Every structure is written in C-alpha cells, then in structure tokens.
Amino acid sequence: MCSINGIIVKDDDDEGPSSSCKKEILRHLINEMKILKHRGPDSSGLMFDDEVIYFNDFNNLNIPFDKSNRLGMGHNRLAIVGNASQPISNEDESIWTICNGEIYNYYELMEDLQNKHDFNTDTDSEIIIHSYEEGILDELDGDYAYCLYDKNENIILLRRDIFGVKPLFYIDRPNYFAFASEKKALWYLLMEIDIMSFEEAYHYPISRLNPNSQLIYDLDENEYEIEENIQKIRTDYFENNYKNIDYESCKKELEDALWDSISKRTRGIDKVGIIYSGGVDSTLVAKLASEYCDVVLYSVGTEESEDIKYAEKAAKDMGLKFRKKIISPEEYEKYLFNVAYAIDELNLMKLAVGIPIYAASEMAKQDGIKVVLSGQGADELFGGYNRYLKALNEMGKEKLKKLLYNDVMNIYKVNLERDDHCTMANGVELRVPFLDRDVVEVGLSLPIEYKLNDTERKIILRDIASNYIPDYIAYRPKKAAQYGSGSEKMIYATARKYGYSKKKINEFFKNVLMEKMEKHHI
C-alpha cells in the first residue's frame, strides 16, 4: 500500500487566472506528498508534465520549482511486492500509473499478457497499464485506488476497487482539480490555494470516488465523467451452480472461498499481523492465515477489556504468537489525538474503534510487519449485529437480504476508510479477507436462514470456524469493538479531563480535538 496524489491546473494559458497555480504546482504536489509520507515510507516518485523523478529524501530534491506545470502526480511507496518505484509506464512511456494497493492476480494476468507486452518491473502495479491497453481492467482482482495517465488520449483515469478497501478523494475547484489518498492532503490545497482556514477546509465537502467506479478527466476539455457500478456483484451464486441450495454445499463453497482469499492475501509474505479482538471473525482469519505464513496476533484495550482476556486465552490454546497492549489513561489521550488526525474525522464511534486498530498496527510496525489482516466485513455479510435480528423479525427475509447487501456495499464509508487510515498512519497495510469478491458473492447468495434466526447470528460462519478454532470463541456472542476494548469509556474520561461531560462530547471534539488536529496539520 502507498499514497497517491495529483493536481491538474485547468487553464492552459500561462497568463490566465490559473497561472500562479501552475507555477506553484510542484511545491503544492510535494507538500501534499510530505503530508502523506506515513503511507509510503520506503521511496517516493513524482511526475510533472513530461518529467519523472524518483527519490528518498524530500530535503535533497533538485527540481525547477519555478517552472510552469499543468499536471502533477505523486506517489509514496510502502514496499511489499517488487522493488520498482512509481510512477511507472508502458514500453513507449505513453501511459503512466500510480497505484495504492495490491493486485492479487498479477502473476496470472502477467502470464496471459507477457507475449504481447514487455514487463519492465517486478511490481504488481505494472499490470494495470497493460490491462488498460488490452481493455481488461475489469479482470483485476485486488484492493486498489489508482491514477492512470494516457498521453495519447490526453486523459486521466481514476479508479477504485470493487468494495472500496483503498480510499480515494478529490476536489474540483475553479482553477484546479486534485485527488489524494487522504482528505488531509486536499485540506492543504484548500488552505494554500483557496486561502481557507483549517476549520473551513475540514468542513469543505470533499468528494470521494465511490467503490467500483472510475472517473475519466479529459485534459483538453477540463471536464470529467464518472462511471459507477462497473462490475456487477452476484447474489445468485447458488441458483446458477446448484439445483438444490443445501446447507452443506453452501458451507463448502464458503469455506473454499475463505481459504482462497487468505491464500492470495498472504502470497509471498513470510509474516503477517492480525488485528485481533478474540472474536470469531479475527480468530478464524488468524488460524487460516497461520497455514500459509507466520502470524502475530495483536490485541489492544484497557485494563478492564473483555476482548483481551478472550484473545490471550485463544491465542495460547491455538499456539499462536500473541502481543497485547494495555492503554493507560495517560496514553489514551495521546492515541485519541493521533487517531483523530489519522482518520480525518471527529466521530465518536470511529474514534473508539480506531484507537485499538491504530495501536495494534503500531505494534506491528515495531515488529517489522508491513501487512495485517482483520475480520472486517464478516458481520455485514453474515448478519452479526443485533439490529439484523430485529430487522428479520420486523421486515422478513427478503428485506433483510437487501439490508445486508446495502451494508456490505457501504462498509467503505463506515469502516474501511477508518481502518485504512489507522493502519497506514503507521506504515502498515491492512487486508480484509472477508471482502474478497468470491467470499462476498457466496456470502450474499446464502439463504438468510443459514446466517441467522431468532436466537443465533452468523450461523454458517460459526459452524465453519468450529472446525478450526475453540468453540468458546467460535460461538462467543458479538460485542462491538468500542465496548469490548473499553475504548469508548476512555474517550468520555478524556473529555471530562478537559471539562466536558458525556452530553457535551461533540463540543469537546470541536473545541479540543479540532485545535489539536490543526496544530498537527500545520
């Protein structure tokens, strides 16, 4: 995983209203990259018009800052697959790309295309360029957000993976268009170019490119169009493959899909971390991943955390390496401020859930681990929340099935962007096996009665898990992360320290956290 960012100056006239922006584009581009450097600590690269530069140290850049440029693209790299820096190009340098993410079927696609194209690097991102040339971008299997620049067509193409595991934001201003992996880089532009205050920039309606969508920017016309729902998500998997949708067939298909998902997300990696709560989802992921590589389980909470007690016992019983962190009240305040800045958002639930994820990825970084897995997505796929039981009783099976589908499709807004930002703040990539396309399509196609009934939730997943993990974890009742870790209580305690009651938590966010975020940003 990495960071990407870019700026397009709309006016091509050096004396026009955007002329000052054109002369400052490199400075703005590089300052954005500095803001995003935590996402890609290993190397950096940038492209401005027809020049490309790769570097490791922002302090020793020797580039013409006073030169007028219309287009700039930046990339900070977290080295996981291959050694090539980005931007990278095709053979004649007519097409360039920068990518944040991983293409899991890179090797398979390369075998199909190597007779037609020369592969000049060992990075998975190069397959994006040649897939674009062959018109097979839909065949990419991965978690990604990328920018592709086609010089012949004079277009910029932005695209995001099918479930939105990797983030991508953009702003369209009168004199320029810009995109970035995190909002904070765009806040910088709004403050520098548009002379907004930090609070004005924070509240500015920054757009996100939706998952399964692409934005095509015409550099000649300074116009763009967005294509959504590019790939169709199947919810009729079993109707097309089985005459009878029996429980055992469904169970086998789901189990096979999970194994395949974790296999592709651990390929070529010696050791991965697990964001570990001690619940069924993360425990199953940990156990299956341990068959492919070494795993380290990371659990975080307060002294009273129920999650850590279960997590430590389960790890010991399964013989898996386990690390825990008990956050003291003094440390908690620091984590609260760090996570608020990391996730670009002041939201109680997201902060409470984000703090354990941030601290767990911090431990992974200390251990030299660059990839962590989580159980994210399982509750939405298999009916893990209490509200799904209520919906089943009040709305019936068909409406519940639509609700689960919508929740899976919207998980990027609720959970994925937060989790991405918390892990990448520490230079660690998060992968989510339950949001593999095959797992999702099998999961969404399951009959509701295989997922939940009046008394049980995630029935089929727990049944599979019981074959691999202790029953006291496989059938452990769901408890939200903010409660199981003790995180939400600590946020209220921190607010009280600053003189804000539980009822005035939003005032605490606005008056205290906003100020801390601004100081960090500046």
FENKAQUI-V190225 format. One record per backbone hydrogen bond with DSSP energy under -0.5 kcal/mol. CO is the residue of the C=O (numbers start at 1). NH is the residue of the N-H. If there is no record, write none. Layout:
BEGIN
co = [CO:CO]
nh = [NH:NH]
END
This chain:
BEGIN
co = [1:3:4:5:6:7:8:8:10:12:13:16:18:19:20:21:22:22:24:25:26:27:28:29:30:31:32:34:36:37:40:43:44:45:46:47:48:51:53:55:57:58:61:63:64:70:71:72:73:74:75:76:77:77:77:78:80:88:90:94:94:95:96:97:97:98:99:100:102:102:103:105:106:107:108:109:110:113:113:117:118:123:124:125:125:126:126:127:128:129:130:131:131:132:136:137:140:141:141:142:143:144:145:146:147:148:148:149:149:150:150:154:154:155:156:156:157:158:159:160:161:161:168:169:170:171:171:175:175:176:177:178:179:180:182:182:183:183:184:185:186:187:188:189:189:190:197:198:199:200:201:204:207:208:210:212:213:214:215:215:216:216:217:217:218:218:223:225:226:227:232:236:237:238:244:246:247:248:249:250:251:252:253:254:255:256:257:258:259:260:261:262:263:263:266:270:272:273:274:274:275:279:280:281:282:283:284:285:286:288:289:289:294:295:296:297:297:298:299:301:302:305:306:307:308:309:310:311:312:313:314:315:315:316:321:323:325:325:326:328:329:330:331:332:333:334:335:336:337:338:339:340:340:345:347:348:349:350:351:352:353:354:355:356:357:358:359:360:361:362:363:364:365:370:371:372:373:375:377:378:379:379:382:385:385:386:386:387:388:389:390:391:391:392:396:397:398:399:400:401:402:403:404:405:406:408:410:410:411:411:412:415:416:417:418:419:420:421:423:423:424:429:431:431:432:433:436:437:438:439:440:441:442:443:447:448:448:450:451:456:458:459:460:461:462:464:465:465:470:470:471:473:480:480:481:482:483:484:484:485:486:487:488:489:490:491:492:493:494:495:495:496:501:502:504:505:506:507:508:508:509:512:513:514:515:516:517:518]
nh = [78:76:181:74:179:72:10:177:12:14:16:19:22:23:24:25:25:69:28:29:30:31:32:33:34:35:36:37:39:40:77:77:55:75:53:73:51:48:46:44:60:61:63:65:67:9:49:7:47:5:45:3:42:43:79:80:82:97:93:151:152:90:149:87:88:147:101:145:104:143:106:109:110:111:112:113:114:116:117:119:120:126:127:128:129:129:130:131:132:133:134:135:136:135:139:140:142:104:105:144:102:161:100:159:98:150:157:96:151:154:155:219:220:150:158:217:148:215:146:212:164:212:209:180:207:173:178:10:11:173:8:171:6:169:185:186:186:187:188:189:190:191:192:193:194:196:201:202:203:204:204:206:170:210:213:230:160:227:158:217:218:225:156:219:222:223:218:216:228:214:234:240:241:242:246:250:251:252:253:254:255:256:257:258:259:260:261:262:263:264:265:266:266:267:269:294:296:373:276:298:277:283:284:285:286:287:288:289:290:291:292:293:272:321:274:299:323:276:325:327:305:309:310:311:312:313:314:315:316:317:318:319:320:319:297:299:301:327:328:332:333:334:335:336:337:338:339:340:341:342:343:344:345:347:351:352:353:354:355:356:357:358:359:360:361:362:363:364:365:366:367:369:368:429:273:431:275:378:381:382:383:384:458:388:389:389:390:391:392:393:394:395:396:396:400:401:402:403:404:405:406:407:408:409:410:411:413:414:415:416:417:419:420:421:422:423:424:425:426:428:427:372:374:433:435:436:440:441:442:443:444:445:446:446:450:451:452:460:459:453:462:463:464:465:466:467:468:469:473:474:475:476:483:484:485:488:486:306:307:302:490:491:492:493:494:495:496:497:498:498:500:499:504:505:508:509:510:511:512:513:514:516:517:518:519:520:521:522]
END
